[in-house]
Amino acid sequence: MKKLPQARTPLFDLDLLKAIIMVADCGTFTAASARLHSTQSTISQKVRRLEDMAGHRLLERGSRDVRPTDAGETLLAYARRMLALNDEMIEALSGANVGLTVRLGVPEDFVGGQTTHMLAAFNRKHPQVKLEVTSGLSRDLSNSYDRGDLDLILVKQRRNSREAVATWPEQLRWIDSAKNPSIQLDPIPLVAFPPRGLYRDDMTNAIESIGRRWRLSFISSSLSGIQAAVADGLGISLIPARAVLPEHVLLTTKSGMPAIETMDIALLHRPTADAVVKELARALSRMFGPQRR
């Protein structure tokens, strides 16, 4: 079977289209060439190239002025739209409207509430920014950050364990159920995060330091799961002071529980981070109050 020749589709140059639009608007080649800071012969050549590409005469050249033919009117309508789209594309890529994705990692207990309000205010100020927020355990967020999957992270860490942009103290509290306490049980049931989760080793070491036996009764990677399990009487746990609920009762040294060293909340981003990432980091810093290095 004989292969049919492929039709050659002309691609109209925007510079040529701009030339014929200017001629049609000005009415003469002379005026158009002055507006385009070009020569009359150059503008005439551009129009002739367009006519060759279109296969039609596009302008009627009179003794005093120039008018578009029917084919010229059709081409001019499309040409104006093409140039308008070109202008829109340039504006969209100029920087003001270019979408930027900021990948933020935060512990689950920081999602919602004050953090969400701050992020909403930030997004209203920067509507072109798309926020991708990942929540999870601090160790997982740190690993994702080290792999380059996150631009900015807010994590919990042991005091001074890693250099950060800013740090804040995270006070910890022992909690038990207000209705169904577990502190007197032997061994003491513990509600904990998964292995290598924050506070888990602190809890077991502290329990052993006072000569008490312990067992893991409930494990959850979710802070809300930990809170609910303790409230319902599944065991005691160690959580941030700000996460204590009315359904909990605090266990202090009077209850026989040892004090736990305060952790840090740390904010990290790379020195080469985008200016928008650094601005978001400053907004997070303001939310937590005066920073401590």
N, C-alpha and C positions, 0 to 999 in steps of 0.2 A: 504494500500500500504506500502510495506516494505521500511523503510528509508535507503538510501544508506549510507555507512560509509564515513565520510568526510576524504579526503586525507590529510595526515599530510605533510605540506611543510616545509622542513628544512630551517633554517636561518643560513647562513654561517657567522661564527665569523671572523671579520677582522684580529684578532690576528693569527688565524689559516692560513688565506690566506697569511698573511705576512711571516709566517714561510715557506710555500711551495715555495713562490716566491724566498726567500733567498736561499733555497736549490737548486732550479733550476738554479739560477744565479751563485751560488758558485760551484756547481757540486758535493759537498760532504756535508754530515751531519755535519762533524767535522768543516769545514770552516763556514758553516751557523750558527752553535751554537756559534762560537767565535764572529761572526759579531753581533749576537743578544744578546750577553752576557748571554747565557743560557747554558744548558747541552745538550749533544747529545741525551740522552734518552728522554728529554723533547721535543725536536724538532721532534724526531721520533714518539712520542705519538701524537703530533699535526697533523702530516701528516696522521697517521693511522685513527685519528678521521675524517679527511676530506674525506679519502677514504671510510669510513663507511657511511658518509653522502651522498657522491656522488654516491655510489653503483658501483664504478669502481676503478681499480688500477690506481693510478695517476703517480707513479714513477717506473721506472725500476732501480732496485738496482744492479749495477755491482760490480765487485771486486775492481775497482779503482774509479769509478765515478757513478753518479746518473743522469738519463735522464728522462724527462717526457714522458709518454705514449701519445697516441692520445687524450684520455680523459683528460690527464693532461694538454696538450697544450690548449685544449678548456677552461678548468678551469682557467689556468694561464692568458689567455687573458682577461677573465671577472674579475679575481682577481685584475689585474693591474688597470683596469678601476675603480673598486670599491674603491681601495685605493687612486687613484687619486681624485675621487669625495670626498672622506673623507677629503683629504688634502685641497681641494677647500672650503669645508664647514667650516673647522677650520679657514682658512684664512678669509673667509667672515664674520665669527663671532668674529674675533680677536679684532675688535674695529675700525680698519681703514676703513672698508667698510660697517659697520652697518649703515643702514639708520636711521636718526634722524629727527623727524618732529618738527619744531619750529612754534608755532602758534602766529602770530603777528597781533595785532589790531591797525589800524590807521584811523584817520578821512578821509573822502572821498577826501578832498582837498590835502592830502598828498600822495595819490596814483598817481603814474606816476612821470615824470620829475626826479628831483634830487633823490627822494627816490628810484625809480625804478633802477636808475643807481647804487646807493649804494648797493641795494639788489643783483643786478646782479654781482657786483664785489665780494660781500660776498659769493655768491653761487659758483663762480669760484674758490674761495679759499677753500670752503668746499663743493665739489660736492656731498658728501654723505648726505647733509642736504636738506630736503624737506621743503620749506617755504609755509606755509598756511597763506595767508594774508586776513584778514577780514576788510572791511571798513564800516563805519557807523557813527552814532551820538556818541559823546563822552560818553553820559550817558549809551548808550547801550553797548559800548565797556567796560566801567567800570563794568557794571553788569555781562558781560560775564567773565571778568577777576576774579571778586569776586566768581563766580561759579566754577572757575577752568577750564573754556573752552579756555582761552587764556594764553600763557606763558609770553607775553611781550606786553605792550600797550603804545601807544603814544596818549594822550588825551588832550583836552582843558579843563581847569578848572579855577574857580575863584582863585585869588592869595592866596597861602598858605592854600588852602582848604583841601589838602591831602598830606601826606608825599610821596615824590617821590625820585627816584634815581637821577634825574636831572630835572631842570626846566629852561625854557626860556621865556622871555616876548613876548606876542602876542599883537602887536599894532592893535587897531581897528579904522576903518574909516567909517564915514557916506558917503553914496554914493547916487547919483541920476542919472537919464538918461541924457546924454549929449545932446541928440536930443529932447527928450520929457520930460522935468523936471516936477516933481510933488510937489516940496517943497511948492509952493504957494497955493496948493489946500486945501480946508477945507471941511471935515477933511482930514488930511494928510494920503494918502494911504501907508500902510506898507507892504513890502515884507519880510516875516519872516519864520523861521524854525517852525516845529510843536510845540505843547505845551511842556514845559519843555526843549525845545531846547535852546542851548546857544544863548545869545544876545537878545532873544525875550523879556524877562522881562526888560532888560536894555533899550531896545528901547522904550517900552511903558512908563516906569517910566520917562525916559528922556523927552519924548514928553510932558507928563503931567506936568513935572517940569517947562516947559516954557509956560504953559497955553494954549497949542495947543490941539485940538481934533485930534483923530486918528481913523482909521479903518483898519482892515486887508483886503488887496486886493488880496494877493497871498501867499500861503503857500507851501513850498517844503522842503523835508529832504535832498535835494541835493544842494551843494554849487553852482554847475554849473547851476542848475535851478534858484537859487536866483540871480546869476550874470546876466543870460539872461533876467529874468523878469524885473530887474531894467533897464537894457540897453534898453529894448523895451518900457519903460515908464509906467510900472504897479505900480510903487511906489518907495519909498526910502527904504534903508536898512542899516544895520550895519554889516560889514564883516572885516576880517583881512586885513591889509594894503597890504600884498603880493598878495591878490586876486583881487585887484582893476584892472579893464580892461580899455583900451583906450576909450571904449564906455560909461564909467562912468565919472561923474564929482564929485569932492569931496565937501562935505558940511562941513564948518568949523564954528567956533564961529562967524565969520563975516556974515555967512548965518543964524545966529540965533540958531545954533545947539549946545547943551552943549557937553563938552568933556566927554568921557566915560573912566572909569578906565581900565587900561590894564589887559588883562587876562594872564594866564600862559599856556604854552605848557608843559605837564608833562610826564616824562618817568617812567614807573613802571614795576618792575619784583620782584619776590619773592627772599628773601635772599638765599633760597635753590635751586634757579634755576640752570639748567645745565650750564656748562662752556661756551658752544656754545651760549646759550641765553645771557649770560653776555657779550660775545664778540660782538654779534649783537647789544646789547644796547650801547656798547662803540662806535661802528661804527655810530649809530644814533646820539650819542652825538657829535662826531666829525663833522657830517654833519651840525648840528645846531650851532656849534661854542662853545665858552667857556661856561661851565655850571654854573648855579647859584643855590645854595642850599637855 
